[in-house]
Amino acid sequence: MKTFIKVTEIWIPDKKRTQLEFGSGLYGPLTDFKSASEQQQFAYNEGLPGKAWAAGHPIVLTKFEHSCFKRTAAANKAGLTCGIAMPVFSGDFLMAVVVFLCGDDEEHAGAIEVWCNNPVSANTLKVMDGYYGTLQHFEAISRQTSMPEGHGLAGLAWATGMPVLIDDIGKADTIIRASDAQQAGISMGIGIPVSDTLRQTYIMTFLSAKATPIAKRIQIWIPDPQGKQLICQEGYSKNSNELAKIFETMTVNKGEGALGRVWLTGMPVITGSHEPDYNPELDSLSSMLAIPVIGSGRLKAIVSFLF
């Protein structure tokens, strides 16, 4: 099964915290692009990861030519045409930058959007930028949509300050673009609060089409009321199976496994069967990206994408 995202990377501050260096990545068969990426470094405001660091919010590049992207030749060779960089901050301090790279072809439908509140009308969100693959009509509608706080996927994530996952999005009463999403073949979506500042709100939304989902499984983990363990609050699975039931009953201690490490450090993690903290429960899936949602310096949730 193909997924909408072709490459996922984590870029982390070096020891002096003045440059970003390669942390980890998922490249699938794109080994040449992986080799071109692993030795890269990005200064503050340099390249796609450095630009997201400097801007303090997600950055979308819908074309690489004549942009800040530094690996254009390698990306073109790999069939990659779009990049989204999502910074993870704890207060003013950058923890890491997660980069998603996608490629245009007729088989790939879905969307990754960045919403932010309008300074003129502070209680509504608008699409700042996004990548929509082949969904041109849905893109046109989305870019004209205003999302009030508490409404729609992005508005719900804004109102709660928490990740929001909606399955069967075309039938959801709370989704402003529900009928348009259904027409575009979008089956589910997740909204993730990104910014941790009072100045501006940024929400990222990932919208999955059935044929090319964002990931095979997406889950939201939250600390329990005692702050002792992580519990799986909600999940989506492309293929319902016994593994979903396992996750519903699992708990994770701080520092244990990939999810526990995200909680301990506040840094996103990529893991798979080649990693030392690989979780055997994931063995029917190749790998996982786990992203922390941090507010006021505390972990509020972890969103895991299983590929």
C-alpha positions as CSV (number, residue, x, y, z in Angstrom):
1,M,0.0,0.0,0.0
2,K,1.3,3.4,-1.0
3,T,1.3,6.3,1.5
4,F,0.9,9.9,0.7
5,I,4.2,10.9,2.3
6,K,7.3,9.5,0.6
7,V,10.1,10.7,2.9
8,T,10.1,11.7,6.6
9,E,13.1,13.3,8.3
10,I,14.0,14.7,11.8
11,W,16.6,17.5,12.0
12,I,18.0,18.3,15.4
13,P,20.2,21.1,16.9
14,D,23.9,20.2,17.1
15,K,25.8,20.3,20.4
16,K,26.2,24.1,20.1
17,R,22.5,24.5,19.1
18,T,23.5,26.8,16.3
19,Q,22.9,24.4,13.4
20,L,20.6,21.6,12.5
21,E,22.0,18.2,11.8
22,F,20.5,15.0,10.5
23,G,18.7,13.0,13.3
24,S,16.9,10.2,11.5
25,G,14.7,9.6,8.5
26,L,12.4,7.2,6.6
27,Y,13.3,7.1,2.9
28,G,11.8,3.8,1.7
29,P,13.5,2.9,-1.6
30,L,15.0,6.4,-2.1
31,T,18.5,5.4,-1.0
32,D,20.3,7.9,-3.2
33,F,18.3,10.8,-1.7
34,K,19.0,9.4,1.8
35,S,22.7,9.5,1.1
36,A,22.4,13.1,-0.2
37,S,20.6,14.1,3.0
38,E,22.5,12.4,5.9
39,Q,25.6,14.7,5.6
40,Q,23.6,17.9,5.4
41,Q,23.6,20.7,8.0
42,F,21.4,23.7,8.1
43,A,22.1,27.0,9.8
44,Y,19.4,29.2,11.3
45,N,17.2,30.4,8.4
46,E,19.0,28.2,5.9
47,G,17.3,25.5,3.8
48,L,13.8,24.2,4.5
49,P,14.5,23.1,8.1
50,G,16.4,26.3,9.0
51,K,13.6,28.5,7.5
52,A,11.0,26.7,9.7
53,W,13.3,27.3,12.8
54,A,13.6,31.0,12.0
55,A,10.0,31.5,11.1
56,G,8.8,29.7,14.2
57,H,6.0,28.0,12.3
58,P,5.5,25.3,9.6
59,I,6.8,26.1,6.1
60,V,5.5,24.6,2.9
61,L,7.4,24.5,-0.4
62,T,5.2,23.4,-3.3
63,K,8.2,23.6,-5.7
64,F,11.9,23.3,-5.1
65,E,13.3,25.3,-8.0
66,H,14.4,28.8,-7.0
67,S,13.5,28.2,-3.4
68,C,15.5,27.8,-0.1
69,F,15.6,24.0,-0.7
70,K,19.2,22.8,-0.8
71,R,18.8,19.3,-2.2
72,T,16.8,20.1,-5.4
73,A,18.8,18.0,-7.8
74,A,18.6,14.9,-5.6
75,A,14.9,15.5,-4.9
76,N,14.1,15.8,-8.6
77,K,15.9,12.6,-9.3
78,A,13.9,10.9,-6.5
79,G,10.6,12.3,-7.9
80,L,10.0,14.5,-4.9
81,T,8.3,17.8,-5.6
82,C,7.0,19.2,-2.3
83,G,8.3,19.7,1.2
84,I,6.7,20.6,4.5
85,A,8.8,21.5,7.6
86,M,7.2,21.4,11.0
87,P,9.2,22.8,13.9
88,V,8.8,21.5,17.4
89,F,9.3,24.1,20.1
90,S,9.3,24.1,23.9
91,G,8.7,27.8,24.6
92,D,11.3,29.8,22.6
93,F,13.6,26.9,22.2
94,L,13.7,24.6,19.2
95,M,13.7,20.9,20.0
96,A,13.7,19.6,16.4
97,V,12.2,20.1,12.9
98,V,10.2,17.3,11.2
99,V,10.3,17.4,7.4
100,F,7.7,15.6,5.2
101,L,8.5,15.2,1.5
102,C,5.9,14.3,-1.1
103,G,5.8,13.6,-4.8
104,D,3.3,14.5,-7.5
105,D,1.6,11.7,-9.4
106,E,-1.9,10.8,-10.4
107,E,-2.1,8.1,-7.8
108,H,-1.4,10.3,-4.8
109,A,-4.4,12.2,-3.3
110,G,-4.5,13.8,0.1
111,A,-3.5,17.1,1.7
112,I,-1.2,18.6,4.3
113,E,-2.3,22.1,5.4
114,V,-1.0,24.9,7.6
115,W,-3.7,27.1,9.2
116,C,-3.1,30.3,11.1
117,N,-5.3,32.9,12.7
118,N,-5.9,36.1,10.8
119,P,-4.5,39.1,12.7
120,V,-7.5,41.2,11.6
121,S,-10.0,38.6,12.6
122,A,-8.2,36.8,15.4
123,N,-10.9,34.2,16.1
124,T,-10.8,32.6,12.6
125,L,-8.2,30.4,10.9
126,K,-7.2,30.6,7.2
127,V,-5.0,28.3,5.1
128,M,-1.6,29.9,5.1
129,D,-0.2,27.3,2.7
130,G,-0.6,23.6,1.9
131,Y,0.1,20.7,-0.4
132,Y,-2.9,19.0,-2.0
133,G,-1.5,16.5,-4.5
134,T,-4.0,16.1,-7.3
135,L,-6.9,17.7,-5.4
136,Q,-7.1,21.0,-7.2
137,H,-10.8,21.7,-6.6
138,F,-10.5,20.9,-2.9
139,E,-7.5,23.1,-2.7
140,A,-9.4,26.1,-4.2
141,I,-12.3,25.6,-1.8
142,S,-9.9,25.3,1.2
143,R,-8.0,28.4,0.4
144,Q,-11.2,30.4,0.5
145,T,-12.5,28.9,3.7
146,S,-12.5,30.7,7.1
147,M,-12.4,28.3,10.0
148,P,-13.9,29.7,13.3
149,E,-12.4,28.5,16.6
150,G,-14.1,25.2,17.6
151,H,-15.3,24.4,14.1
152,G,-13.7,22.1,11.6
153,L,-10.7,20.0,12.1
154,A,-8.3,22.9,12.5
155,G,-10.7,24.9,14.6
156,L,-11.3,22.0,17.0
157,A,-7.5,21.5,17.4
158,W,-7.2,25.3,18.1
159,A,-10.0,25.4,20.6
160,T,-8.8,22.3,22.6
161,G,-5.0,22.9,22.2
162,M,-4.9,19.2,21.5
163,P,-4.6,16.9,18.5
164,V,-8.0,16.0,17.0
165,L,-8.5,12.9,14.9
166,I,-11.7,12.4,12.9
167,D,-12.4,9.2,11.0
168,D,-15.0,9.1,8.2
169,I,-14.5,12.9,7.8
170,G,-17.1,13.2,5.0
171,K,-19.9,12.4,7.4
172,A,-18.7,14.4,10.4
173,D,-21.2,17.2,11.4
174,T,-18.4,19.3,12.9
175,I,-16.4,19.5,9.7
176,I,-17.1,22.6,7.6
177,R,-15.7,21.1,4.4
178,A,-17.3,17.6,5.0
179,S,-19.1,17.4,1.7
180,D,-16.1,18.7,-0.3
181,A,-13.8,16.3,1.5
182,Q,-16.1,13.4,0.7
183,Q,-16.3,14.5,-3.0
184,A,-12.5,14.6,-3.0
185,G,-12.2,11.1,-1.6
186,I,-10.8,12.2,1.7
187,S,-11.6,9.6,4.4
188,M,-9.9,10.9,7.6
189,G,-8.0,13.8,9.0
190,I,-5.9,14.8,12.0
191,G,-5.3,18.4,13.2
192,I,-2.2,19.1,15.3
193,P,-1.4,22.4,17.2
194,V,2.1,23.5,16.4
195,S,2.9,26.8,17.8
196,D,3.7,27.4,21.5
197,T,3.5,31.2,21.5
198,L,0.9,33.8,22.4
199,R,1.5,35.8,19.2
200,Q,0.0,33.5,16.6
201,T,-1.7,30.1,16.3
202,Y,-0.6,27.5,13.8
203,I,-2.4,24.2,13.2
204,M,-1.3,21.5,10.8
205,T,-3.9,19.2,9.3
206,F,-3.2,15.9,7.6
207,L,-6.0,14.7,5.3
208,S,-6.0,11.1,4.1
209,A,-7.5,9.6,0.9
210,K,-8.4,6.0,1.1
211,A,-6.1,4.9,-1.8
212,T,-3.0,6.7,-0.5
213,P,-3.4,7.3,3.3
214,I,-1.1,9.7,5.2
215,A,-0.1,6.6,7.2
216,K,-1.3,3.1,7.8
217,R,-2.1,3.9,11.4
218,I,-2.3,7.2,13.4
219,Q,-2.7,7.4,17.1
220,I,-2.9,10.1,19.8
221,W,-1.3,9.3,23.1
222,I,-1.8,11.4,26.3
223,P,-0.4,11.2,29.8
224,D,-2.8,9.7,32.3
225,P,-4.3,11.9,35.0
226,Q,-1.5,11.0,37.4
227,G,1.2,11.8,34.8
228,K,2.6,8.3,35.3
229,Q,1.9,6.6,32.0
230,L,0.9,7.3,28.4
231,I,-2.4,5.9,27.2
232,C,-3.8,5.7,23.7
233,Q,-6.6,8.2,23.6
234,E,-7.7,7.6,20.0
235,G,-6.5,5.8,16.9
236,Y,-7.2,5.3,13.2
237,S,-6.2,2.2,11.3
238,K,-6.2,1.7,7.5
239,N,-6.8,-2.0,8.1
240,S,-8.7,-2.9,11.3
241,N,-7.1,-5.9,12.9
242,E,-6.1,-7.4,16.3
243,L,-3.2,-4.9,16.5
244,A,-5.6,-2.0,17.1
245,K,-6.9,-3.8,20.2
246,I,-3.4,-4.3,21.6
247,F,-2.8,-0.6,21.4
248,E,-6.0,0.3,23.2
249,T,-4.9,-1.7,26.3
250,M,-1.2,-0.7,26.2
251,T,0.4,1.9,28.5
252,V,3.8,3.4,28.2
253,N,6.1,4.5,31.0
254,K,8.3,7.6,30.6
255,G,11.6,6.8,29.0
256,E,10.5,3.3,27.8
257,G,10.5,2.6,24.1
258,A,10.1,5.2,21.4
259,L,7.0,6.8,22.8
260,G,8.4,6.9,26.3
261,R,11.6,8.6,24.9
262,V,9.5,11.3,23.2
263,W,7.8,12.0,26.6
264,L,11.2,12.0,28.4
265,T,13.0,14.3,26.0
266,G,10.3,16.4,24.2
267,M,11.9,15.4,20.9
268,P,10.3,13.6,18.0
269,V,11.4,10.1,17.2
270,I,11.6,7.9,14.1
271,T,11.8,4.2,14.9
272,G,11.6,0.8,13.1
273,S,12.9,-2.7,13.2
274,H,16.5,-1.5,12.8
275,E,16.3,0.7,15.9
276,P,17.4,-0.5,19.4
277,D,14.1,0.6,21.0
278,Y,12.0,-1.1,18.4
279,N,8.6,-2.2,19.8
280,P,7.8,-5.8,18.9
281,E,4.1,-4.9,18.9
282,L,4.8,-2.9,15.7
283,D,6.2,-5.9,13.8
284,S,3.5,-5.9,11.1
285,L,4.4,-2.2,10.3
286,S,7.7,-1.0,9.0
287,S,8.3,2.1,11.1
288,M,6.9,4.9,13.2
289,L,7.2,8.7,13.5
290,A,6.2,10.1,16.9
291,I,5.7,13.9,17.3
292,P,5.2,15.6,20.7
293,V,2.6,18.3,21.2
294,I,4.1,20.7,23.8
295,G,2.3,23.5,25.6
296,S,3.8,25.8,28.2
297,G,6.8,23.5,28.4
298,R,4.8,20.4,29.2
299,L,3.9,17.4,27.1
300,K,0.2,17.5,26.2
301,A,0.1,14.6,23.7
302,I,2.1,12.5,21.3
303,V,0.9,11.8,17.7
304,S,2.3,8.6,16.2
305,F,2.2,7.9,12.5
306,L,2.9,4.2,11.7
307,F,4.0,3.5,8.1
